[in-house]
């Protein structure tokens, strides 16, 4: 197989042990060793690989092809035992950033490099994640990423105008939003593309109410396929890009994306709010949201205690000269804790405007409103001041995992979302479950959305620890569904949450997902064991054993 692929691929084809080992892991708790890693040079290489898989599938039923960019996925999404396509090496060009605020990019471009190019024109893609320094555009699109600014700007799905995809017939197609007349013309085509439009329209039209009703009643969701935003009877708009975004490469291979950007706002300030308990949380969140913050983030007392414990680890992150200078930055927080005790929750409301005067006025008004509710606040008006809170929010877990001996990251309940008004009841029940399993964990998240991230640290060499994963996640997910939330807001489902898709959406909608998968990928050659054919036994067998 290796020699055959070498003949049809201009890029790199590798079966080197180190390469296979590197591509067997992502940021999840899983390990799946690929058979071959290919770095395609162009779309022709990808088409040739897909055709090879199609032609040889009968003789080799295990053959499949899975796309991968930066490998920061926390669900095992880009892991495969067959062929993995590496987009970082050659598909890493920002093709254009236009004056109208659109950008054309390949999937292997790191977000940090993409942003450098867009900022030259005064634009940004605001759906970036906390892993913005190491993630790539392909992963952001295929996971439907969201992050710190999703509260006001939304997720990646909102910014995808057009996608080029290689589908299961081995050909490349371009997809964008169509009006009713354009859709009709596509459906008349007597080819693979026309068949896709006819079949997909038929599924969505015949199940219109069930599809629309299935949309989770929360601000963010990455579970299953985004079927509810494709077809709109009232407007006549039909947009298949909504389906590909967040599909984790299970319907085709993305080769290029055209993205819509937003203008940057250069001035910002942050209001930090300390909560003694959670009783006033819904009212507080609603009051803050009136001021349209660009971010409303949080971290809990677990995270704060651990951050204080490992404070020296922040010296380099925050560019402090030494531990003393860093300690001085945290003096106001220490005094606050002495005064009120350890806060149950720390919230960060960041506002952005086009002038410093507008920022100052908004922060002043917000501070006054929040304090009338009885909360202690302080303004972090400079970048140095706000950076320390962002460091706790973004980096404390990474620091912690390097400090706790014998423990590994185990992101299996890392992306749940419920509406914020449920938090006073939801969070105590959540803590009860986590403590029941004696888990070491921190909680942080996007409080304005009700999206929180829990990533336990576990000794995965210990069978007793590994045995906690499935029952603990089942209890947490049941709790989330009890409060009408989603078990994946922005990290997608992959190997860890895929087995729960039918539980979340019900069998009727899950069968719609399966029907759509068959339309695009009838032989299941794209990224198997994800979305519609996930199985916990398969996932469990691939939990890493360090």
N, C-alpha and C positions, 0 to 999 in steps of 0.2 A: 504493500500500500504506500509506504514511504517513497519508493522509487517512482511509482506511478504519479504521485502528487508532485514530485520534483519536476516531472516532465511538463506539467500543465500550469505551474505556478511560477511567476517571475520573482516573487518575493521569497522569503525565507521559510523553509520547512524544517522543523527541528524535532528530533526525538532524543536530544541530549538530556541526561538525567537531571542536571541542575535546572534546566529550563522547565522540564515537566514538573519538578518539585515546586518551583516558583509559581507556576500556574495552577497548582493544586489547591492553593489557599487564596482567600480574599480576607475581608475584615470580619467574617462570620466565624462561627464555631465549627465549621465543616471543613473537610478535606476530601477532595475528589481528584485523583490523578488522571490527567488527560493522556490519550494515546499519542497525539501529535499536536504540536503548536505551530500554526502558520501565521506569518506576518505578511498579509497581502499587500502588494504594491499599488494596486488599483482595483477598480470595480470589475475589470475583466477577470482578475484572479479570483475574486469572490464568486463571480458567476461560474467559473470553471470548477471551483470547489463544490458549490451547490450541485451542479450537474453531475460531478463525480459521485457525490453521496447518493443522488437519485438513481444513477445507473448501477450502483453497487449495493444498494440497500437490500435487495433480495438475497444476495449471496452473503451479506454481512449485516444482519438485522440491527446490530448495535451501532451502526454508523449514524452519526449526527453531526451537526455543526452549531457551535455556540460562539457568540460574539463577546469580546471583552475589551474594555478600555483600561482604566487605571486600577481596577481591582479593589476599590474601596467599599464595595457592596457588603452590607452587614447581614445578608440573608442567604448567601451561597448562590446567588442568581447567576453568575458567570462560570460556575464550576461544572465540568463535564468530564466524562470518562472517554470521550471520543475525540473529535477535532475541535480545538479552540482557535478562534481567529483573534490575533492580537492586533489592535488598531493603533497602539501607541507609536510603533516604530515608523510607519509610513503614512498613515492617515492622520496627520497631525498639523494640518495647514488651515489657518483662518483665511479663506479665499477672498473675502471682501467685507468691509464695514462701510455701508453706504450712508450718505448724508441724511437720508430720510429715517435713519434709526433702525435699519435692518442689517443683519450680518449673515454671511454664508460661511459655514464651517464644516470641517470633517469631524468625525466622532472621536478621534484620538487626541484632540487638543485639550491640554490641561486648562481648567477654568482660569487659573491664575494668569496664563498666557493670553487666553481669550480676552480677559478683562483689560489687560494692558493695551490691547488693540482697540477695544471699544471705548476706553476712556480717552483715547486720542481724539475721538469725535464727540466726547461729552456724554456718552451713553454707558449703560450697564445692563446686564441680565440679572434682574433682582431676585431670582429664585435660587441663588447659590446656597450651598449647604455649609454647615459648620466645618466640613472637610474641604473647604474651598481651595486650599493650597495644594491638595493632592488628588482631587477628583477630576474627571474629564467630562466633556460635553456628552459623549455617547452614553455614559452611565447616568448622567443627570436626566437625559431625555428618556431613556429606556426604563428608568425607575420613577419618572415623574417627580423629580426632586423638589423639595421645598426647604425652607430654612428660616433664618432670622427675620427676613423681610416679607415672608409670605402672608403675614397678617394683613398688610395693606396691598401688596402687589400680586398675591396669588402664587400658584405653583407653576412649574415649567410648562404644563399643558397650555397655559394661557399665551405663551410666547412662541409657539411653534407654528410657523406659517406654511411651511412646505418641507416634505421629506422625500429623499430618494431612497428606495428600498429595493434590494434583490429578494425576489419572492421564490416560492418553491418550484417554479418552472425554470429557474436559472436565468431569469431576465430581470433587468433593472427598470423600475417604474418611478414616476414622480407623482406624489399625492399632495393635494391641497384642498381647501374648502371649495365646494361647488355649489352653484345655484340650481334651481329645479331643472332648468333647461340643459345645463351642462351635465347634470346627473343623468338625464334622459338619454343624452348622446352617448355617454359612457356605457350605459346599460344596453345600448343597441350594438355595441362592438361584439363581433363573433371571434373572441379570443379569450385568453386566460384572464386578462384584466376585466373585460366585460362580464365574464362569468362571476368574478369576485363581486363586482358592484351589484349584479342582479341577485346573487345569493345573499349578500349582506343586507341589502335593502329589504328583501323578502323576510329575513329573520327579524329585523328591527320593526318593520311595519306590522307584521302579524303578531308581534309580542309587544306592541308599543306601550301599553299601559304597564305591563309587568316590568319592562325595562326602565321606564321613567320612575316607577315606584321603588325600584331597587336602589336608587341612588342614596347612599348613606346621608343621614341628616346631621352631618358635621361639615366643617369648613374644608377638611382635607381627607382624601382617601386614596390609597394605592393598591387596595386589594382587588383581585380579579381583573377583568377588562373594563375599561371606561366606555361602556356601551350606551350610557344615557345621554351623552353629549354629541353623538355622531349625527343623528337624523332628527330634524325639527320640522314637524308638519306645518306649523304656522308660518315659519319663514321660508321653508323650502330649502334650507341649507343642509348640506351633507358633507361631513368632514371626517375622512378616514384617519387623518393624522391624530385625532383624539383617541383612536383605538391603538395606534402604534405606540404613542407616548405612554409609558408605564407597563408595556407588554413584556418587558424583560427579554426581548429578542426571540419570543416564541412564535411570532407570526412572519418574520422576515429579518433580513440583515440591513441595517441602516448604513448608507454610504455618505450621505450629505444632509445637512439641515439648514434651512433658512429661518432665522430667529428674529423676532421683534424685540427691540430694546426699549428702555425708558431713559429719560433724561436724569442725570444725577442732580442731587440737591447737596450743595457743598457744606452747609452749616448744620450742626447737630448739637444736641445736649441730651443728658440722661437723668431721669429721676429714679432714685433707688428707694424702694419702699420695703419696710420691715414689718412682717406680719407675726404677731404673737400667737395667733391661732387662725383657723380657716373659716370662722363663722361669718365674717364680713366679706369673704372672697368674691362671690358673685356680684355684689353691689360695687365693690372696688373695681373689678374688671370692666363692668359696664360703664362706670364713670370715666375710667382711663380711655376706653375705646371712643368716647365722645370727642376726644382730641386727636383722633386718627394717628396714633403713634406708628412709626415704621416698624418698630419691634416692641414686643411685650414678652420678655423672656423671664425665666425664673430658675432658681435652684433651691433645694430644700436644706433642712438642718443637717442631714447626713452629709451632703456635699460640702457644706460650710465647715463642719467639724473636721472632715478629712483634709480639706484645703488648708485650714489653719495648722493641722498636724504636720502637713508636708509643705509648709510655706517656703522653705528654701528652694524647692523645685521651681518656683515661679520667678526666681531672680533673672535667669537667662531669658525666659519667655517675655518678661515685661521690660527687658533692657535696663534693669536696675544695676547700679554700680556695685552694690553689695547687699547683704542681707539686712543691714541696718537701714539703708535708704529705702528698701522695700517695706520694712517694718513701719517706717514713718508714714508711708502711704496708707497703711491699714489702721493707724491710730484712731481716726474717727469711727471706724467700724467696731474696734475694741471697746471704745467708750459707749457706743450704742448698745452693745451686748451687755456690758456691765450695768447699764441703766435698766434695760427691759428684759434681760435674760436672753438665752439663745432663741433667735426667731425661728418659727416653724417654717417660714418661707421668706425668701428674699426675691423681690420682683424688680425688673429693670425695664422702665418705659423710656424708649429712645424716640425722640422726635427729630425730623429733618425739615428744613425749609430753605428757601432760596436767599434768605438774608439772616444775619445774626440777630437783628432786631425781632424778626418774626419768631425765631427759635426762643429767644429770651422771654418774650411775651407769653408764648404758649407754655413753656416750662413753669413760669411764675404762676399762671392761672391754674395749671394742673396741680402744682404743689399745694396751692391754697385749697383746692377742691378735695384733694386726697386727705389733707390734714383735718379738714372739717369732719371727715368720717372717723377720725381718731387714730390714724396711722402715723408712725414715725417715718420721716423721709429725709433724704439729703440729695443735693444736686451734684452730679458728677459732670461738670461743665466742660472739662478739658479732655483731650484724647488720653492723656496719661491717667486721669482719674477713671474714665470709663473703661479703659483697657484692663484694669485689674478685675473688674466685674465680668467682663467678657472672657478673661482668662479662666476664672473660676467656672463660668458657664461652659466654655468650650474645651478646656484643657485639664481640668481637675481629674477626670477619669483616666486620661492618658498618663498623667503623672502617677496616679494611684496604682495602676496596673504594673508599673515598674518598681513600685515600692513594696508591694505585698508579695512576699516570697511564696512560691508554690501555687499561685492563683493565676488563672487565665481569664481573658474576657469571654463572656458567655452571653452574647446579645440574642436572647430568645423572647424577651418581653419588652423590647426596646422602642416601640413606636406606637403606643396606644393613644387614642383620642376619644374624649367625651366632651359634651358641651360644658363650658366652665360653670354653669349654674348647678351642675351636679356634684362639683368637687367637694363641698362640705360633707356629703354623705359618701361619695365615691372613694376619696383618698383614705379615710380611716379604714374602710373595708379592704382597700388595696394593701395598706401597711400590714393589716392582720394576716393576709395571705403570704406576703413576703417574709414576715417574721415567723410564720408557721413553719416555713421551710429553712429557717435559719440562714438566710442569704445575706452576704455582704454586698451592699449595693449603694448607689447614689441615684437620686432622681433630679432631673433638670428638664427644661422643656420650654415650649412656646405657649405661655399661659393664656395669651389672648385667643388662641385657637382651641385651647383645652388639650393640646398635644404634648404628652410628656414622654421622656426617654428614661428607661430603667435598664441598666446594663450590669447585671451581677458579675462579681468575680468569684470563680469557682476553681477547685482543684479537679480538673477533668481527667486526671489519672485515677482518681478515686471513684470506683463504681457506685458507691453510695451517693456521691455528689451527682454523677451523671443520671442516676435514677430519679433525681428531683425534677429534671428539666420538663419532661412531658406532663406530669401531674400539675406542676406549678404553672406552666403556661396555660394549661387547660382551665385551671381555676381563674387565672387572671383574665383570659379571653372571655370566659363565661360572665365575669363581672362586667367587663366592657360592654358586652352585648346586652346585659341586663339594663344598662344605662343608655342603650341605643347609640353606642359609639362604633368606631371602626378599630380593628386590631392592627391596622397598618395605615398610618396617616401619610407617610412620605418615604419610608424605607423599602416599600414593596413587600412581596410575600416570599419568593424564592423557595428554598428548601425548608425554611423554618415555619412559615405561615401558610404555604400552599395547601397542606392537608386540611386547613380549617376554612377554606374558601366556601365550600358547600354549606358548612355550619353557619357562616355569616350571612350568606345570601339566600339559602334555601335551595332545594333541588331543582325547582323550575328555572331559576335564573342561572344556576350552575350548568344546567343542560344547555342553556343558550350560549354560555361561554364555550362549552365543548363543541357545539355546532359551528360557532365562529372559528374556532381553532381548526376544525376539519375543512372549512372553506379555504383557508389560507395555507394550511399545512396538513394535507390529508394523510401523509405518511409519517408525520411526527418527526421530521428531520431537524427542526429548529429547537434547540435548548430543551431537551426532554426532562421530565421529572419536575417541571415547574408548571404553575397555573393549573391546567385541567387534568394533568396526570400525576400530580403530587401524591406521595405516599409516605406516611410517617415511618414505616419500617425501613424504607430506603434512606430517608433522611437520618434516622437514628443510627443506622449502620455506618454513616459517614461523619459522625461527630469526631472531631480530632482527638487523638490520644497523644498528648505531648510527650 
